[in-house]
Amino acid sequence: MTEIKTEKSKVYKSLELATAIDKKQRLVLHRGLPLNLAGPRIVYSRFSASPQGSLSYQTIHSMTESGGNDLVISGSSSAAFYDDTPSISQRTGQVVFTRGSSVSGGGGLFVMDSDGANVKQLTNPPSGSWDVQPMWSPGGRYIAFVRSYQIFLMNADGSNQRPLFNYSGTSGLDHAPTWNPSESEIAFWRERGGVSTIYKVPISLKTSPAASGGLVNLSNTSMSEDNFDAWPAWSPDGTKFAFFRNHEIWVMAADGTLQQNISKPNHDVGEEDMTPCWSPDGTMIAFSRTNWVSYHIWIMNLTGTIKNQLSYGEYVCDFYPSWQKY
């Protein structure tokens, strides 16, 4: 009798495990993520060049959060376009990115599945303009992006494109929008008069423009030309920012206080860091690091005491990591 109960218990556990795996697979497939690219994964853009500089191209890669199974999911050395600045949706796993022409140089925004399938164009900017640095909203319903140094918002399908601000009479160049978890604020960095600083602003997704006031200077409140602050990344819990300052990765509280250099690159040997992003659980930061020649993707903990290189290659520049949780 005991043996029968034991066998039944094994069968039930096997059925429970199989059911759990089936549910997970169906969930992943439902989100449009093929099982071989199920997360957590990091996508990033790669600029590749030959040693002689005779050939260059940009592609988008996807790898595991440990750096394995690194795959090209968009672009090629023979393509007549370059792909850049990817952002992966935590809700659907889709990747939104910039695709520019190697002939005209202009660029629109496209979206694709996590394996590079089902590529669709979302924006076709006016002549002389370009769309870059898209960022999914946490809920996956909206995308913020930069159009010719102005922040724009749109629905996930590319509809209802509108500027974040009334830019009439506004000076400065805006870059790299990032959302807070509740989608009630957007942060970005602005260059103006030789000064670069990070701002945040409350928004309403039901109005156009979405922001009408309340702009807060977070990082460079003294407006010093000695600090170049850029590429803010809002933490998943909304309490912190990671950002670039003078070729280092810093963190600060969401109100701009408690600023701290955590990556501490060795500038004497050419190390420089840029383009940070958070892990989905908020315990790690991915970023791009160079040592004179190539840029590669690294990750580190929030104190910077543990660092690991994830991407490799000669004559490459790896930028804009985006980390998915699925």
PyMOL commands that set and color helices and strands:
alter all, ss='L'
color gray80, all
select helices_A, chain A and resi 2-30+35-37+267-269
alter helices_A, ss='H'
color red, helices_A
select strands_A, chain A and resi 41-49+56-64+71-74+81-88+95-101+107-112+120-121+131-136+142-147+150-155+162-163+173-179+185-192+195-202+216-217+229-234+240-245+248-253+260-261+271-278+284-291+295-301+307-309+316-324
alter strands_A, ss='S'
color yellow, strands_A
deselect
rebuild
show_as cartoon
